[in-house]
Amino acid sequence: MQLAGKRIIVTGGARGIGAAVVKAFVEEGAYVVSLDLGEAALMTGDGGGWAHTRVCDIADSQSVDAAFAWANERLNGLDVLVHAAGIAPNASADSITLDEWEKVFAVNTRGTFLTNRAAYELLKGSGGRIINFASAAGVIGQPGKAHYAASKGAVLAWTRTVAREWGPLGITVNAIAPAMWTPMYEATRASMSAEQLQQHDAYMAGQVPIGGQLGEPARDLAPVLVFLAGDGSRFVTGQTLMIDGGMLMLS
């Protein structure tokens, strides 16, 4: 029970990576409110943890403020925010429309600002953890996802800045860059031809030293999030942690 009694908000917790993280937190004894555009069933754990859900549009200020107020009432405070919600559409840089650009930034970048700001108001008196989902795309770029890469680059810059500003209040702010096998990745694979899929898998085999493919959220990501949400990560802040099997190695 590494997170027994911890009060946690997870955005994007209804499916994929977010759902795996919520499940791991509950199993470790945490009380969780999952915020998502879709609802999920009430979850309980053997150690007394539980998870409730509420619909929230992270790109909308009023929706975020209302959801965090609701979560604060249910949790009676806050210890950790895990901001996992985001979108990653495909488009070549020359074909991105202004509406597409603004939608990606509204969800990924404005959403980070709104949720982090709301968490700060609940954490500033006692300290806590904020963990933002970034991407290797925000570090090295990603062909076919220029708007996504740019939005995640902004998330990384924001994370480093508020880690410095909020650290004196006992609030740590870190980013993770995961490379996980998700329903979104399954959809991407399904859109490939047999030849494209073969080329992609061969490329991944050469890029990921551990296993040659993307990781499994419950096995490879959730335990790291449990650590970052817990007391053992007190002295870690402003960092970008690559949880990707060695795809991107930074000095």
Disulfide bonds with the S-S distance in Angstrom:
none
